[in-house]
Amino acid sequence: MSHTDSTNIDISGVDVISRDILTEAGNDVLLHISDKVVTVLRKPEFQNRIQSILDPIVNHVINRVFPYILLSSILFLILILVTVSTFIIVVRSSLIAIQNADRTMKTGLADNW
C-alpha cells in the first residue's frame, strides 16, 4: 500500500480518505445545493406560489390572535396608569412628610400636638 497525502493508513491497514478531502467535498456539495436553492427562491413563479400559500395562513393567524393582542394592550395601559398614579401618591405623601418634618424642626412641635 502506498502512502499519499490524500490517504491515511489506519490500524487495520485499510486506506482511509483524509478528513480534509471529505470536508472539502462536503463544502462543495453544500455550496452547490445552496446555489440551487437560491436560484429557485428567486424565481417569480415560486415567490408567487409561496405568497399565495402564506397570505391566507398569516391572515388567519392575525385574525385569531388579534383579540389577545388587544386585551394585552388594554391590560398594559391599565398597569401603566396604576403605576403612574402610585408614583404620584408616593411623591405627594413624601412631600407632605417633608413639609411636616420641616415644620417640626422649625417649631419643635409636631402637627398632632
N, C-alpha and C positions, 0 to 999 in steps of 0.2 A: 504494500500500500504506500502510495506516495503522499507526502505531507505538503499541502499547498497553503496559500494564505486564506483561501475561501473555505477550506475544510479543516476540521479538527478530528483527532482520533480519540474516542473515549475509552474507558477501561476495557470494554468488551472487544475493542479493535475495529469497530464499525466507524466508517467515515460519517461525520455529522456536519451539516451545513452550519456555518458560522452564524451567530446571532445577529451580527451586523447586516448580513445579506438578507436575512428574513425581515429585519426591521425595515430595511430599505425597500424591499419588495412590498411589504405591508403599507408603507407610506405611499408608494406609487399607486397601489390599488385604491387606497382611501382618497388620494388626490383625484384619481380618475372618476371615482364614484361621486365625490363632492362636485366635480365639474359637471357631470351629467345631471345631478340633482338641481344645481343652479340653473343650468340650461332649461330644464323642464319647468322650473318655477318661474322663469322669466317669460315664458310663452303667454300671450294674452288669453288664449283659449283656456289654459289651465287656471290662470288667475280669475277669469270669469266663472269657471266651474266652482272653484273654491269659494268665491264670493257668493254664488247662488246657494251654496250649502250652508255657509256660516251666517249669512244675514238672518234667515229665519231662526236659527238657534240663538243668536245674540239677542234678537228682539224678544224671543220667548223668555230668555233668562232675565232680561231687563224688566219685562212686564211682571214676572213672578217676584223679583227682588225689590222692586220699587217701593211697595208698602213698608217693607222693613227698613229701607234706607230713610224714608220719610219719618217713620216712628223714631228711629235712632237720632235723626236730626232734631226732632222736637224735644226728645229727652235731653240731648246735649245742650240745647238752648236753655231749657229749664235748669239744668245743672249749672250753667254759667250764671244765670240770673240769681240763683240761690247763693252761689259763691260770692258774687259781687255784693249782694245785699248783706251777707255775713261779714264781709270785709268792711263795709260801710258801718255796720253796727259796732264792730270791734274798734274801729278808728274813733267813732263818736264817743264810745264809752271810755276809751283811753284818754281822749281829750278832756272829758268831764273829770276823770280821775286826776289828771294832771292839774286842772284848774282847782280842784278841791285840795290837792296837796299843796299847791301854791298859796291858797288862802290860809291853810292851816299853818304853813311856815311863817306867813306874814303876821297873822293874828295870834297864833299859838293855841287856837281853839278849833276843834273840828266843827263841821256844819251841824252835826246832830246834837251838839251841846246846847 
